[in-house]
């Protein structure tokens, strides 16, 4: 049984156009995603701190493959454009999109299962600034995606600082494991 719902195709472009392509295709109604990290940098003469979004994988954007034909048509157009509704002027307007190409391998467009993007999602989650408050709470059911206990599901007993004590029940018995909270995934979203 194939999982056709969670398939992605790969779009390629120059590194500097990664976020503009993702933004433009999102405005055009495509379901696209690229892992992004937010960095705080000092800019300008006054050295003001600003948050800057940077792609983790420059030059690569993932798009749902349900509209692959539309992406191919847009890629082959001399100027990639799309129509979008402007609520202010109450009319359709023509918007441009930076150039991109759909990745091809041996004459075919490879598709990626949704689960294969989990390591990139986890890397994006790790690069986010950590919040001061706990992301999981006592009693939450979580999955540990990495380390020696990777794939196991447990219940958070208590939290201290950026770590959580997770109670894992296995065939050999019950054990307590200390895990960084940024490594935990809520079991409802981990399916």
Secondary structure, DSSP 8 states (H G I E B T S, - for coil): ----TTEEEEEE--GGGHHHHHHHHHHTT--EE--EEEEEEEETTTTEEEEEEEESSTTEEEEEGGGHHHHHHHHHSSS-EEEEEETTTTEEEEEE----EE--BTTB--EEEGGGGHHHHHHHHHHS---SS-SS-TT-EEEE-SSTTTT-EEEEEEEETTEEEEEEEETTEEEEEEEEGGGEEETTT--
